[in-house]
Amino acid sequence: MEVDFNQYVNSNTLELNNLYVYMEKLVNFLQKKQNITSLTLSNCYIDAQCGEVLNEALENINLPNITECKLTSSIIGAEGSIAITKLLKNG
């Protein structure tokens, strides 16, 4: 089942909970919605590979609008967490 991200937007926050998220589709959505500054992915099965895609998107695909990213109950590992934190801090 494909997720309609629009239904999870509240003001400037995209909050996804307990969903399987295809990172490429999420990144495409975020590129179109420049008003979103906060991203929550709680219990969304974000593993190290998904973390790499998100990290690359934040670094290379020009998502400067994302200033907060919550990855509750994710298994992206310490390296993924540190990389994303640095990007958000320097962005």
URNORBEL-V975751 format. One record per run of one state. SS is the DSSP state (H for helix, E for strand, C for the rest). FROM is the first residue (numbers start at 1). TO is the last residue. If there is no record, write none. Layout:
SS_FROM_TO / SS_FROM_TO
This chain:
C_1_4 / H_5_8 / E_9_10 / C_11_12 / E_13_17 / C_18_22 / H_23_32 / C_33_37 / E_38_42 / C_43_46 / E_47_47 / H_48_60 / C_61_67 / E_68_70 / C_71_74 / E_75_75 / C_76_76 / H_77_90 / C_91_91
